[in-house]
Amino acid sequence: MSRAPNYEFQEWWNKQREKTNNVDPLNDPKLDHSHSTTPPPFTALDVDSSSSSVAAKKERSRSARQLSWVCLLKFQQLAASLGWLSGGIFHLARTAHRRIVDSASLRGDTSRLYRAIRVFLVVVIVLLGFELVAYFKGWHFRRPDPSDVLGLLAVVYATWVDVRARYMSPPLQSLANLCTVLFIVQSVDRVVLILGCFWIKFRRLKPLASVDYDVGDHSVEDFPMVLVQIPMCNEREVYQQSIGAVCIMDWPKERMLVQVLDDSDEVDTQQLIKAEVHKWQQRGVRIIYRHRLIRTGYKAGNLKSAMGCDYVKDYEFVAIFDADFQPTPDFLKKTVPYFKAKDDLALVQARWAFVNKDENLLTRLQNINLSFHFEVEQQVNGIFLNFFGFNGTAGVWRIKALEESGGWLERTTVEDMDIAVRAHLHGWKFIFLNDVKCLCELPETYEAYKKQQHRWHSGPMQLFRLCFFDILRSKVSWAKKVNLIFLFFLLRKLILPFYSFTLFCIILPLTMFLPEAELPAWVVCYIPGVMSLLSVLPAPRSFPFLVPYLLFENTMSVTKFNAMISGLFRLGSSYEWVVTKKLGRSSETDLVAFEKESEPLMRSTSLHRSNSDSGIEELSKLELSKKTGKTKRNRLFRKELYLAFILLTASVRSLLSAQGIHFYFLLFQGISFLVVGLDLIGEQVS
């Protein structure tokens, strides 16, 4: 039987607890603990204290175990991360090595210039390490005295400072002064060209044609005989648009003959081009296909072979278009009339326009360069001198002038400039038409653009070496001789790439490690900025790309300098011709336009077109074959990468000296070289 609950005891116990909780026995003034022998009532507090200490010990032991598990987990994650990072670095190094090897196998990266740049990089890295040690020891502000009892390093640094001040800085300063003078001279030349362009715009100067074939009644016999040539080599992406554009030109068909000069060594490309020619033959166009069995002399050999045909003597003019060029239907009506009543006129050159100028950053920067070339250089030289370099395409030549000047020669890779110089020395005149444009395509990859620029800058030096004495012996005036030698060749083809590379890629980094020689800020920043601003004027929409244009032009200086040296001294790569790769991005749109514009031609010749000869069908087959081709990869360009590291190393040294403008220029120029060296500019491929 259970005991009845004792409510009185429970009630008393509750009262005692309330008293104990409301009174602090340590701080209560009513309790005098100094005279009391009984301990204070710590009953409740003793219980709480003991329980909290036990809980704290358990918490500490639990925290220790958790910390051990967390550390083990972190260590495992770190090990996994290190494994992933090492695998990624190994894969990156293997990929980089493969792409560097692929790039070196192309050409040029094993050149003497590449080896010199590599040695230069090692030197600047060693000098930077030396300067960092000196900076942290305070020698950067106060040179150590070799007479003091100092360590070996201090003696070596003091000796280095004396050697660089006495023997190394003076010749470097002299070279810097020379390049600065060349830079100023070239800048003055560019300003004069700009002023000449402004004068042409202000006075509205332009060539005048003696006849207009669109006005009045003209019989077929009033139109001169024109031969149209389309040289090409393995350009399967763009052959249709060039052939189609030429075949629909507004010119009497019996007064025009089209030659498709195919140097392709790919059998499938030959078959496609033959089929395209046959298609236009069925539509009534006078067009023939020529293929050389012995393909020597590149483009010059191809044109020379075509001009040797017997029927060429029946024609008075020849128009030339590269495979990616698309002349407008009225191209001949806008160019050929200028030859009327001008028996001393040899060439009428039209301006280039670009279908892909906004495709990527690389094409935008090329558009700035070429817009200045046509709007300023070609137009000013054409108006005031009646001479300029033939651009190789989108031009009409008088066949008599070609024959009297010696015809096409295979001695250089710039056959267009070669024939222009020889025709000028024979007294012939040129006209440039800035308002007649011919569509073409810009290279969209840095690899293709680099090969193109190498050919464009090595060829003029080959030609200058070959024709220098011919210029001196010619019967033209001394003013024309001076213009050819000093302006056309030396200043714009030799001095420009020389000082651009030497001044900004060699001398400027060296002045950071040889501070006794210096480049003023106006040479590094202000004049290049003004010149870049003038260069962008013909393409006003490109003003946002002013700074990238300045940096990219300095980046391209290494390619142009290498090409200039190889052409001047007849090195191995100077005679190499590589066809600039085109992508044919506008092919399908242009083919649709050609199909529409060719309908009147078909109706006038009473020819009926079958559904099977559509160019779109051929284009789809072509695209399918392109997809099954070899996969392209971005490459690594070693010269550009090494120069990037040189400039970035020099920027660190400039930071130690607190040189603001020099630091920022070296930093951004180094980043520009790095971006180009990693092939991050232009079209990105897998």
C-alpha positions as CSV (number, residue, x, y, z in Angstrom):
1,M,0.0,0.0,0.0
2,S,1.6,3.3,-1.1
3,R,2.3,6.2,1.3
4,A,0.2,9.3,1.2
5,P,2.1,12.3,-0.1
6,N,3.4,14.8,2.6
7,Y,2.1,18.1,1.4
8,E,3.4,20.0,4.4
9,F,7.0,19.0,3.7
10,Q,6.7,19.8,0.1
11,E,5.3,23.2,1.0
12,W,8.2,23.9,3.4
13,W,10.8,22.8,0.8
14,N,9.4,25.1,-1.8
15,K,9.6,28.1,0.6
16,Q,13.3,27.2,1.4
17,R,14.1,27.1,-2.2
18,E,12.6,30.5,-2.8
19,K,14.6,32.1,0.0
20,T,17.8,30.5,-1.2
21,N,17.3,31.7,-4.8
22,N,16.4,35.3,-3.8
23,V,19.5,35.7,-1.5
24,D,23.1,35.9,-2.6
25,P,25.0,34.5,0.4
26,L,28.3,36.1,-0.8
27,N,27.0,39.7,-1.2
28,D,24.2,39.8,1.4
29,P,25.2,42.4,4.1
30,K,23.1,40.8,6.7
31,L,25.4,37.8,6.8
32,D,28.7,38.3,8.5
33,H,30.9,35.4,7.3
34,S,34.0,36.6,9.1
35,H,32.6,35.6,12.5
36,S,30.5,32.7,11.4
37,T,31.9,29.2,11.7
38,T,29.2,27.6,9.7
39,P,29.6,27.6,6.0
40,P,27.1,29.6,4.0
41,P,24.2,27.8,2.4
42,F,25.8,26.8,-1.0
43,T,23.4,23.9,-1.5
44,A,21.8,25.0,-4.7
45,L,24.9,26.7,-6.1
46,D,27.0,23.7,-5.4
47,V,24.7,21.5,-7.4
48,D,24.6,23.9,-10.3
49,S,28.4,24.5,-10.4
50,S,29.2,20.8,-10.5
51,S,26.8,20.1,-13.3
52,S,28.0,23.0,-15.4
53,S,31.7,21.9,-15.1
54,V,30.8,18.3,-16.1
55,A,28.9,19.7,-19.1
56,A,31.9,21.9,-20.1
57,K,34.3,18.9,-19.9
58,K,32.0,16.9,-22.2
59,E,31.7,19.8,-24.6
60,R,35.5,20.2,-24.7
61,S,36.0,16.5,-25.4
62,R,33.3,16.6,-28.1
63,S,34.9,19.7,-29.6
64,A,38.3,18.0,-29.7
65,R,36.9,15.0,-31.5
66,Q,35.0,17.2,-34.0
67,L,38.1,19.3,-34.6
68,S,40.1,16.1,-35.4
69,W,37.4,15.0,-37.9
70,V,37.3,18.4,-39.5
71,C,41.1,18.5,-39.8
72,L,41.0,15.0,-41.4
73,L,38.3,16.1,-43.8
74,K,40.2,19.3,-44.7
75,F,43.4,17.3,-45.3
76,Q,41.5,14.9,-47.6
77,Q,40.0,17.8,-49.5
78,L,43.5,19.4,-49.8
79,A,45.0,16.2,-51.1
80,A,42.2,15.9,-53.6
81,S,42.7,19.5,-54.7
82,L,46.4,19.0,-55.1
83,G,45.8,15.9,-57.2
84,W,43.4,17.7,-59.4
85,L,45.7,20.8,-59.7
86,S,48.7,18.7,-60.5
87,G,46.7,16.8,-63.1
88,G,45.5,20.0,-64.6
89,I,49.0,21.5,-64.7
90,F,50.3,18.4,-66.4
91,H,47.5,18.4,-69.0
92,L,48.0,22.2,-69.6
93,A,51.8,21.7,-70.0
94,R,51.3,18.8,-72.4
95,T,48.7,20.8,-74.4
96,A,51.0,23.9,-74.4
97,H,54.0,21.8,-75.5
98,R,52.0,20.3,-78.3
99,R,50.7,23.6,-79.5
100,I,54.1,25.3,-79.2
101,V,55.6,22.5,-81.2
102,D,52.9,22.8,-83.8
103,S,53.5,26.6,-84.0
104,A,57.2,26.2,-84.3
105,S,56.8,23.7,-87.1
106,L,55.0,26.3,-89.2
107,R,57.9,28.8,-89.5
108,G,59.8,31.5,-87.8
109,D,59.7,30.5,-84.1
110,T,63.0,28.8,-84.4
111,S,64.6,31.9,-85.9
112,R,67.5,33.9,-84.6
113,L,65.1,36.6,-83.3
114,Y,63.3,34.0,-81.2
115,R,66.6,32.8,-79.7
116,A,67.7,36.4,-79.0
117,I,64.3,37.1,-77.3
118,R,64.7,34.0,-75.1
119,V,68.2,35.0,-74.0
120,F,66.8,38.6,-73.3
121,L,64.1,37.1,-71.1
122,V,66.7,35.2,-69.0
123,V,68.8,38.3,-68.6
124,V,65.9,40.5,-67.4
125,I,64.7,37.9,-64.9
126,V,68.2,37.7,-63.4
127,L,68.5,41.5,-63.3
128,L,65.0,41.7,-61.6
129,G,66.1,39.3,-58.9
130,F,69.3,41.3,-58.3
131,E,67.3,44.5,-58.1
132,L,64.8,43.1,-55.7
133,V,67.6,42.0,-53.3
134,A,69.1,45.5,-53.6
135,Y,65.7,47.1,-53.0
136,F,65.0,45.3,-49.8
137,K,68.5,45.9,-48.5
138,G,68.1,49.7,-49.1
139,W,70.7,49.9,-51.9
140,H,68.1,51.1,-54.3
141,F,68.2,54.5,-52.5
142,R,71.8,54.5,-51.4
143,R,74.4,52.7,-53.4
144,P,76.8,50.6,-51.2
145,D,80.4,51.8,-51.0
146,P,82.8,49.0,-52.0
147,S,85.4,50.5,-49.6
148,D,83.2,49.6,-46.6
149,V,83.4,46.2,-45.0
150,L,80.4,44.7,-46.7
151,G,79.4,41.3,-48.0
152,L,80.2,39.9,-51.4
153,L,76.7,40.7,-52.7
154,A,77.1,44.4,-51.9
155,V,80.5,44.6,-53.6
156,V,79.0,42.9,-56.7
157,Y,76.0,45.3,-56.8
158,A,78.2,48.3,-56.4
159,T,80.4,47.1,-59.3
160,W,77.3,46.5,-61.4
161,V,76.1,50.0,-60.8
162,D,79.4,51.4,-61.9
163,V,79.6,49.2,-65.0
164,R,76.1,50.0,-66.2
165,A,76.6,53.8,-65.6
166,R,79.9,54.0,-67.5
167,Y,79.7,51.4,-70.2
168,M,76.1,50.2,-70.8
169,S,73.9,53.2,-70.4
170,P,75.6,55.6,-72.8
171,P,75.2,53.4,-75.9
172,L,71.7,52.5,-74.9
173,Q,70.8,56.2,-74.6
174,S,72.3,56.8,-78.0
175,L,70.2,54.1,-79.5
176,A,67.2,55.4,-77.7
177,N,67.8,58.9,-79.1
178,L,68.2,57.5,-82.6
179,C,64.9,55.6,-82.4
180,T,63.2,58.7,-81.0
181,V,64.4,60.8,-83.9
182,L,63.1,58.2,-86.4
183,F,59.9,58.1,-84.4
184,I,59.5,61.8,-84.7
185,V,60.3,61.8,-88.5
186,Q,57.7,59.0,-89.1
187,S,55.2,60.9,-87.0
188,V,55.7,64.0,-89.1
189,D,55.2,62.0,-92.2
190,R,51.9,60.7,-90.9
191,V,50.8,64.2,-89.9
192,V,51.6,65.4,-93.4
193,L,49.5,62.6,-94.9
194,I,46.6,63.5,-92.6
195,L,46.8,67.2,-93.6
196,G,46.9,66.2,-97.3
197,C,43.7,64.1,-96.7
198,F,42.0,67.0,-95.0
199,W,43.0,69.2,-98.0
200,I,41.5,66.7,-100.4
201,K,38.2,66.7,-98.4
202,F,38.2,70.5,-98.1
203,R,38.8,71.2,-101.8
204,R,36.8,68.1,-102.8
205,L,39.6,66.9,-105.1
206,K,38.9,63.7,-107.0
207,P,39.8,62.2,-110.4
208,L,37.4,62.9,-113.2
209,A,36.3,60.4,-115.9
210,S,36.1,61.4,-119.5
211,V,33.1,59.3,-120.3
212,D,30.0,57.9,-118.4
213,Y,28.7,54.6,-119.8
214,D,25.4,55.0,-117.9
215,V,24.6,58.3,-119.6
216,G,23.6,58.5,-123.3
217,D,23.3,55.8,-125.9
218,H,26.4,53.7,-126.3
219,S,26.8,50.9,-128.8
220,V,28.6,47.7,-127.8
221,E,31.7,48.8,-129.8
222,D,32.0,51.8,-127.5
223,F,32.9,49.5,-124.6
224,P,36.6,48.4,-124.6
225,M,37.6,44.8,-124.4
226,V,38.2,43.8,-120.7
227,L,39.8,40.6,-119.5
228,V,38.9,39.7,-115.9
229,Q,41.2,37.4,-113.9
230,I,40.4,35.6,-110.7
231,P,43.6,33.9,-109.3
232,M,43.0,31.4,-106.5
233,C,44.7,28.5,-104.7
234,N,42.8,26.0,-102.5
235,E,40.2,28.6,-101.6
236,R,37.1,26.5,-101.5
237,E,35.4,28.6,-98.9
238,V,35.1,31.7,-101.2
239,Y,35.4,30.7,-104.8
240,Q,31.7,30.8,-105.5
241,Q,31.1,34.4,-104.3
242,S,34.0,35.8,-106.4
243,I,33.1,34.0,-109.6
244,G,29.4,34.8,-109.1
245,A,30.1,38.5,-108.5
246,V,32.3,38.8,-111.6
247,C,29.9,37.0,-113.8
248,I,27.0,39.4,-113.1
249,M,29.0,42.6,-113.7
250,D,27.2,45.1,-115.9
251,W,29.3,45.0,-119.0
252,P,28.6,43.6,-122.5
253,K,29.2,39.9,-122.3
254,E,30.9,39.8,-125.8
255,R,33.3,42.5,-124.6
256,M,34.4,40.7,-121.5
257,L,36.2,37.4,-120.8
258,V,36.6,35.9,-117.3
259,Q,39.6,33.7,-116.6
260,V,39.5,31.5,-113.4
261,L,43.1,30.9,-112.7
262,D,43.1,27.9,-110.4
263,D,46.4,26.8,-108.8
264,S,44.7,24.4,-106.3
265,D,46.4,21.1,-105.6
266,E,43.3,19.7,-103.9
267,V,41.4,17.6,-106.4
268,D,38.0,18.1,-104.8
269,T,38.5,21.8,-104.8
270,Q,39.4,21.7,-108.5
271,Q,36.2,19.8,-109.3
272,L,34.1,22.3,-107.4
273,I,35.6,25.2,-109.2
274,K,35.2,23.5,-112.6
275,A,31.6,22.8,-111.8
276,E,31.0,26.5,-110.9
277,V,32.7,27.7,-114.1
278,H,30.6,25.2,-116.2
279,K,27.4,26.5,-114.5
280,W,28.1,30.1,-115.6
281,Q,29.1,29.0,-119.0
282,Q,25.6,27.4,-119.4
283,R,24.2,30.8,-118.5
284,G,25.9,32.5,-121.4
285,V,28.9,34.0,-119.6
286,R,32.2,34.0,-121.4
287,I,34.3,32.3,-118.7
288,I,37.1,29.8,-118.9
289,Y,38.9,27.6,-116.4
290,R,42.7,27.4,-116.3
291,H,44.8,25.1,-114.2
292,R,48.6,25.0,-114.3
293,L,50.4,21.6,-114.1
294,I,53.7,23.3,-113.1
295,R,52.8,25.7,-110.3
296,T,55.8,27.9,-109.9
297,G,56.1,31.5,-108.9
298,Y,52.9,31.6,-106.8
299,K,50.4,34.3,-107.8
300,A,52.9,36.1,-110.1
301,G,53.6,32.8,-112.0
302,N,49.8,32.2,-112.3
303,L,49.1,35.7,-113.7
304,K,52.1,35.5,-116.0
305,S,51.0,32.2,-117.4
306,A,47.5,33.6,-118.1
307,M,48.8,36.7,-119.8
308,G,50.7,34.4,-122.2
309,C,47.6,33.2,-123.9
310,D,47.1,34.1,-127.6
311,Y,43.7,35.7,-127.2
312,V,45.0,38.3,-124.6
313,K,46.2,40.5,-127.5
314,D,42.6,41.2,-128.3
315,Y,42.0,42.9,-125.0
316,E,42.9,46.4,-123.8
317,F,42.4,46.2,-120.1
318,V,42.7,43.5,-117.4
319,A,40.8,43.6,-114.1
320,I,42.2,41.4,-111.2
321,F,40.2,40.1,-108.2
322,D,41.4,37.7,-105.6
323,A,39.2,34.8,-104.7
324,D,37.5,36.5,-101.7
325,F,36.7,39.8,-103.5
326,Q,33.2,40.6,-104.6
327,P,33.0,43.5,-107.1
328,T,29.8,45.4,-107.5
329,P,27.9,44.9,-110.8
330,D,28.9,48.5,-111.9
331,F,32.6,48.1,-111.0
332,L,33.9,48.2,-114.6
333,K,31.6,51.1,-115.5
334,K,33.0,53.1,-112.5
335,T,36.7,52.3,-113.3
336,V,37.3,51.8,-117.0
337,P,36.0,55.3,-118.1
338,Y,39.0,56.9,-116.4
339,F,41.3,55.4,-119.1
340,K,39.5,57.3,-121.8
341,A,41.7,60.1,-123.2
342,K,44.5,59.3,-120.7
343,D,47.1,57.4,-122.6
344,D,49.6,57.6,-119.8
345,L,47.3,56.0,-117.2
346,A,48.3,52.5,-116.3
347,L,46.2,51.6,-113.2
348,V,42.9,52.4,-111.6
349,Q,42.7,51.1,-108.1
350,A,39.5,50.7,-106.1
351,R,39.2,50.8,-102.3
352,W,38.6,47.6,-100.2
353,A,35.5,47.2,-98.0
354,F,35.2,44.4,-95.5
355,V,32.2,42.1,-94.9
356,N,33.5,40.9,-91.5
357,K,35.0,44.0,-90.0
358,D,32.9,43.7,-86.9
359,E,33.4,39.9,-86.5
360,N,35.9,40.1,-83.6
361,L,38.5,42.4,-82.0
362,L,41.2,41.4,-84.5
363,T,39.0,42.3,-87.6
364,R,38.1,45.7,-85.9
365,L,41.8,46.5,-85.4
366,Q,42.6,45.5,-89.0
367,N,39.8,47.8,-90.2
368,I,41.4,50.7,-88.5
369,N,44.8,50.0,-90.2
370,L,43.4,49.4,-93.7
371,S,41.0,52.4,-93.5
372,F,43.9,54.7,-92.8
373,H,45.9,53.0,-95.6
374,F,43.2,53.6,-98.3
375,E,41.6,56.8,-97.0
376,V,44.9,58.6,-96.3
377,E,48.0,56.9,-97.8
378,Q,46.6,55.7,-101.1
379,Q,44.3,58.7,-101.8
380,V,47.0,61.3,-100.9
381,N,49.7,59.6,-103.0
382,G,47.2,59.1,-105.9
383,I,46.1,62.8,-106.0
384,F,49.4,64.5,-105.4
385,L,52.0,62.0,-106.9
386,N,50.0,59.8,-109.3
387,F,51.8,56.8,-107.7
388,F,51.1,54.3,-105.0
389,G,51.6,50.6,-104.4
390,F,49.2,48.4,-106.3
391,N,47.1,46.4,-103.8
392,G,47.2,43.2,-105.9
393,T,43.4,43.1,-106.4
394,A,40.4,45.2,-107.1
395,G,42.3,47.1,-109.8
396,V,42.2,47.6,-113.6
397,W,45.4,47.6,-115.5
398,R,46.1,48.8,-119.1
399,I,47.7,45.7,-120.7
400,K,50.1,47.8,-122.7
401,A,51.5,49.2,-119.4
402,L,52.0,45.7,-118.0
403,E,53.9,44.6,-121.1
404,E,56.1,47.7,-121.3
405,S,57.0,47.4,-117.6
406,G,58.2,43.8,-118.0
407,G,55.0,41.9,-117.0
408,W,54.6,39.9,-113.9
409,L,57.9,38.7,-112.3
410,E,58.3,35.9,-109.8
411,R,61.3,37.4,-108.0
412,T,59.5,38.5,-104.8
413,T,56.3,37.7,-102.8
414,V,54.9,41.2,-103.5
415,E,54.4,41.0,-107.3
416,D,51.8,43.8,-107.1
417,M,54.3,46.3,-105.6
418,D,56.9,45.1,-108.0
419,I,54.9,45.8,-111.1
420,A,53.7,49.2,-109.7
421,V,57.3,50.4,-109.1
422,R,58.5,49.3,-112.5
423,A,55.5,50.9,-114.2
424,H,56.2,54.1,-112.3
425,L,59.8,54.1,-113.4
426,H,58.6,53.8,-117.0
427,G,56.5,57.0,-116.6
428,W,53.1,55.5,-116.1
429,K,50.5,57.1,-113.8
430,F,48.0,55.7,-111.3
431,I,44.6,56.7,-110.1
432,F,43.0,55.7,-106.8
433,L,39.2,55.8,-106.5
434,N,38.2,56.2,-102.8
435,D,34.5,56.1,-103.6
436,V,34.6,52.8,-105.5
437,K,34.6,49.9,-103.1
438,C,35.1,46.2,-103.5
439,L,33.9,43.8,-100.8
440,C,36.4,41.4,-99.4
441,E,37.1,39.4,-96.2
442,L,39.6,40.0,-93.5
443,P,41.5,37.2,-91.8
444,E,39.8,36.3,-88.6
445,T,42.5,34.3,-86.8
446,Y,45.8,35.6,-85.6
447,E,47.7,32.8,-87.2
448,A,46.4,33.8,-90.7
449,Y,46.9,37.5,-90.0
450,K,50.5,36.9,-88.9
451,K,51.3,35.0,-92.0
452,Q,49.8,37.7,-94.2
453,Q,51.7,40.5,-92.4
454,H,55.0,38.5,-92.7
455,R,54.6,38.3,-96.5
456,W,53.5,42.0,-96.7
457,H,56.6,43.2,-94.8
458,S,59.3,40.9,-96.1
459,G,58.4,41.3,-99.8
460,P,59.0,45.1,-99.9
461,M,62.5,44.6,-98.5
462,Q,63.2,42.0,-101.1
463,L,62.0,44.4,-103.8
464,F,64.0,47.3,-102.4
465,R,67.2,45.3,-102.5
466,L,66.5,44.2,-106.1
467,C,65.4,47.6,-107.6
468,F,67.5,50.1,-105.7
469,F,70.0,50.6,-108.5
470,D,67.2,50.5,-111.1
471,I,65.7,53.5,-109.3
472,L,68.9,55.4,-109.4
473,R,69.5,54.6,-113.1
474,S,65.9,55.4,-114.2
475,K,65.0,58.5,-116.2
476,V,62.4,59.8,-113.8
477,S,63.0,63.0,-111.9
478,W,65.1,63.1,-108.7
479,A,62.0,64.1,-106.7
480,K,60.4,60.8,-107.7
481,K,63.6,58.9,-106.9
482,V,63.7,60.5,-103.4
483,N,60.1,59.7,-102.8
484,L,60.6,56.1,-103.9
485,I,63.7,55.5,-101.8
486,F,63.2,57.5,-98.7
487,L,59.5,57.7,-98.3
488,F,58.0,54.7,-100.0
489,F,60.6,52.1,-99.0
490,L,62.8,53.3,-96.2
491,L,60.5,55.4,-94.0
492,R,57.2,53.4,-94.4
493,K,58.6,49.9,-95.0
494,L,61.9,49.7,-93.1
495,I,62.1,52.4,-90.4
496,L,58.5,52.0,-89.1
497,P,58.8,48.3,-88.0
498,F,62.5,48.9,-86.9
499,Y,61.9,51.7,-84.4
500,S,58.5,50.3,-83.3
501,F,60.0,47.0,-82.2
502,T,63.3,48.4,-81.0
503,L,62.0,51.3,-79.0
504,F,59.0,49.8,-77.2
505,C,60.0,46.1,-76.9
506,I,63.8,46.3,-76.3
507,I,65.0,49.8,-75.3
508,L,62.1,50.7,-73.0
509,P,62.4,47.4,-70.9
510,L,66.2,47.9,-70.8
511,T,65.9,51.4,-69.4
512,M,64.1,50.0,-66.4
513,F,67.3,48.0,-65.5
514,L,69.7,50.7,-66.8
515,P,68.0,53.7,-65.2
516,E,70.9,56.0,-66.2
517,A,69.4,55.8,-69.8
518,E,65.8,57.0,-70.0
519,L,62.9,57.5,-72.3
520,P,60.8,60.6,-71.6
521,A,57.1,60.2,-71.0
522,W,56.2,62.0,-74.2
523,V,57.9,59.3,-76.3
524,V,56.3,56.5,-74.4
525,C,52.8,57.8,-74.1
526,Y,51.9,61.1,-75.6
527,I,53.2,60.9,-79.2
528,P,52.0,57.3,-79.6
529,G,48.6,58.3,-78.3
530,V,48.3,61.2,-80.7
531,M,49.4,59.1,-83.7
532,S,46.9,56.4,-82.8
533,L,44.2,59.1,-82.6
534,L,45.1,60.2,-86.1
535,S,45.1,56.7,-87.4
536,V,41.5,56.1,-86.1
537,L,40.1,59.3,-87.8
538,P,39.3,57.5,-91.1
539,A,37.2,54.9,-89.1
540,P,35.4,57.1,-86.6
541,R,33.3,54.2,-85.3
542,S,36.5,52.6,-84.0
543,F,37.3,55.3,-81.5
544,P,36.4,52.9,-78.5
545,F,39.3,50.7,-79.7
546,L,41.9,53.4,-79.6
547,V,44.0,52.0,-76.8
548,P,43.7,48.3,-78.0
549,Y,44.8,49.5,-81.4
550,L,47.9,51.2,-80.0
551,L,48.9,48.1,-77.9
552,F,48.2,45.7,-80.8
553,E,50.3,47.7,-83.3
554,N,53.2,47.5,-80.9
555,T,52.5,43.8,-80.5
556,M,52.6,43.2,-84.2
557,S,55.9,45.0,-84.4
558,V,57.8,41.8,-83.6
559,T,56.3,40.0,-86.6
560,K,56.9,43.0,-88.9
561,F,60.4,43.5,-87.7
562,N,61.2,39.8,-88.2
563,A,59.7,39.9,-91.7
564,M,61.6,43.1,-92.6
565,I,65.0,41.6,-91.5
566,S,64.3,38.3,-93.3
567,G,63.5,40.1,-96.5
568,L,66.4,42.6,-96.3
569,F,69.0,39.9,-95.7
570,R,67.4,37.1,-97.7
571,L,66.7,34.7,-94.8
572,G,64.9,31.5,-95.3
573,S,61.3,32.5,-94.6
574,S,61.3,35.6,-96.7
575,Y,60.4,33.8,-100.0
576,E,57.6,31.7,-98.4
577,W,54.2,32.3,-99.8
578,V,51.3,31.2,-97.6
579,V,47.7,31.8,-98.9
580,T,45.8,33.8,-96.3
581,K,43.0,31.6,-95.0
582,K,39.5,32.8,-95.5
583,L,36.3,31.5,-93.9
584,G,33.7,32.7,-96.4
585,R,31.3,33.8,-93.8
586,S,29.2,35.7,-96.3
587,S,29.0,33.0,-98.9
588,E,25.4,31.9,-98.5
589,T,24.0,35.4,-98.4
590,D,26.0,36.5,-101.4
591,L,25.0,33.4,-103.4
592,V,21.3,34.2,-102.9
593,A,22.0,37.7,-104.1
594,F,23.9,36.4,-107.1
595,E,21.0,34.0,-107.9
596,K,18.6,37.0,-107.9
597,E,20.8,39.3,-109.9
598,S,21.6,36.7,-112.5
599,E,17.9,36.2,-113.4
600,P,17.8,39.2,-115.9
601,L,20.9,37.8,-117.5
602,M,19.3,34.4,-118.0
603,R,16.1,36.0,-119.5
604,S,18.1,38.2,-121.9
605,T,20.0,35.2,-123.2
606,S,16.9,33.0,-123.4
607,L,18.6,30.4,-121.2
608,H,16.6,28.3,-118.8
609,R,18.2,27.3,-115.5
610,S,17.6,23.8,-114.1
611,N,17.1,23.2,-110.4
612,S,20.2,21.1,-110.2
613,D,22.7,23.9,-110.8
614,S,22.0,26.0,-107.7
615,G,25.0,27.3,-105.9
616,I,23.3,26.8,-102.5
617,E,23.3,23.0,-103.0
618,E,27.0,23.0,-103.8
619,L,27.6,25.2,-100.7
620,S,25.8,22.8,-98.4
621,K,28.0,20.0,-99.7
622,L,31.0,22.1,-99.1
623,E,30.0,22.9,-95.6
624,L,29.5,19.2,-94.9
625,S,33.0,18.4,-96.2
626,K,34.4,21.2,-94.0
627,K,32.8,19.8,-90.9
628,T,34.4,16.4,-91.5
629,G,37.8,18.0,-91.9
630,K,40.7,18.2,-89.4
631,T,40.0,19.9,-86.1
632,K,41.6,23.2,-85.6
633,R,43.3,24.3,-82.4
634,N,44.5,27.5,-81.0
635,R,48.2,27.9,-80.9
636,L,50.7,29.4,-78.6
637,F,53.1,31.9,-80.1
638,R,56.4,31.7,-78.3
639,K,58.0,35.0,-79.4
640,E,54.9,36.9,-78.2
641,L,54.8,35.0,-74.9
642,Y,58.5,35.6,-74.1
643,L,58.1,39.3,-74.9
644,A,55.1,39.4,-72.6
645,F,57.2,38.1,-69.8
646,I,60.0,40.5,-70.6
647,L,57.6,43.5,-70.5
648,L,55.8,42.3,-67.3
649,T,59.2,41.8,-65.6
650,A,60.3,45.3,-66.6
651,S,57.0,46.7,-65.2
652,V,57.8,45.2,-61.8
653,R,61.2,46.9,-61.9
654,S,59.5,50.1,-63.0
655,L,57.2,49.8,-60.0
656,L,60.2,49.7,-57.6
657,S,61.3,53.1,-59.1
658,A,57.8,54.5,-58.9
659,Q,57.7,55.4,-62.6
660,G,53.9,55.8,-63.2
661,I,53.5,56.2,-67.0
662,H,56.3,53.7,-67.8
663,F,54.8,51.2,-65.4
664,Y,51.3,51.3,-66.8
665,F,52.6,51.2,-70.4
666,L,54.8,48.2,-69.7
667,L,52.0,46.5,-67.8
668,F,49.3,46.9,-70.4
669,Q,51.7,46.2,-73.3
670,G,52.8,43.0,-71.6
671,I,49.2,42.0,-71.1
672,S,48.6,42.7,-74.8
673,F,51.5,40.4,-75.8
674,L,50.2,37.8,-73.4
675,V,46.7,37.8,-74.9
676,V,48.2,37.5,-78.4
677,G,50.7,34.9,-77.5
678,L,47.9,32.7,-76.0
679,D,45.9,33.2,-79.2
680,L,43.0,34.8,-77.4
681,I,42.5,37.5,-80.1
682,G,40.5,36.7,-83.2
683,E,38.4,33.7,-84.0
684,Q,38.5,31.1,-81.2
685,V,38.8,27.5,-82.3
686,S,38.8,24.3,-80.3
